[in-house]
Structure formats: structure tokens, C-alpha cells
Amino acid sequence: MKSENSFKSLFFVLVQFLSLGLIALSGPLYPRATFLLIIEILGIVLGIWAVVVMRIGNFNITPDPFTWTTLVAKGPYELIRHPMYLALLLTTLPLIIDDFTIFRLGLWLLLLVGLLLKLNYEEGLLTDRLKGYREYMSESWKLIPFLY
């Protein structure tokens, strides 16, 4: 069971990094349109805020919680459970829109599906590990405030 979980976790990370890497390599790293640049910057700021609140060293690149993992429900986590995933999507979507190709859209959709599968898997692990996580789930949005 442990090796099956490790395989799933590594698969989700592989899909995430492969998608991000190919998006970065297949076009410019910042959009030309001001509105899209603002969205990208907001995504970067959200990601930094989420890391600062979570504290470096307390989050894992894989969805597997550390043994010392504790529930964080402040900062962006007060409203959404996965602000780092939202930050990745907000940072990359403007790049796809600004330099659109079907290939790049496919990469972004692969990233989206991979992150959705990863976060659902992660929530199952966190529900098993953290007391109060179910209640936190009922009081916060999964990924997009007021929507999902």
C-alpha cells in the first residue's frame, strides 16, 4: 500500500512538473498584455503568500503529509485549501492565452487535471492524518473562492 501511494504521489508531481516545464519552454514567460501580466503577478504573489504562511519546510512537493504536518487555516488558507495550486494555474493561464497554441492549451489542461487529481488525493490523506480537516473542508473552498 505504501509503495502504491508513493507511486501515485510521484506520478502527480511528474505530471505537474512536466506540464509546467513544457509550458515554460514553449513560449514566453510573461504575457505582453497588461491585464494578463497582472493576473500572472497575482498568481505569483498568491504562491509566495501561501508559502510564507505555510512556512518553508512545512510543505511537501508530493501530496503526502509529513508526520509533523499541522492544519494551517490562516492567510490564503482561511478561504481556500489549495492556494499554491491556484497560484500555479493563475500564473500559467495568462501565458497560454497570450501565446495560444492547441499544444500549450493541452499542457495547461493536463496541469489542471493533474492538480485536481492531486488535490483530491491529498485531501484524502489529510483527512486521515489531521484532526479537524473535515470541518476545515466544510468551512473553506477547495480551489476557487466562492466557486469550487
C-alpha positions, 0 to 999 in steps of 0.5 A, a space after each residue: 500500500 505504501 509503495 502504491 501511494 508513493 507511486 501515485 504521489 510521484 506520478 502527480 508531481 511528474 505530471 505537474 512538473 512536466 506540464 509546467 516545464 513544457 509550458 515554460 519552454 514553449 513560449 514566453 514567460 510573461 504575457 505582453 498584455 497588461 491585464 494578463 501580466 497582472 493576473 500572472 503577478 497575482 498568481 505569483 504573489 498568491 504562491 509566495 503568500 501561501 508559502 510564507 504562511 505555510 512556512 518553508 519546510 512545512 510543505 511537501 512537493 508530493 501530496 503526502 503529509 509529513 508526520 509533523 504536518 499541522 492544519 494551517 487555516 490562516 492567510 490564503 488558507 482561511 478561504 481556500 485549501 489549495 492556494 499554491 495550486 491556484 497560484 500555479 494555474 493563475 500564473 500559467 493561464 495568462 501565458 497560454 492565452 497570450 501565446 495560444 497554441 492547441 499544444 500549450 492549451 493541452 499542457 495547461 489542461 493536463 496541469 489542471 487535471 493533474 492538480 485536481 487529481 492531486 488535490 483530491 488525493 491529498 485531501 484524502 490523506 489529510 483527512 486521515 492524518 489531521 484532526 479537524 480537516 473535515 470541518 476545515 473542508 466544510 468551512 473553506 473552498 477547495 480551489 476557487 473562492 466562492 466557486 469550487 
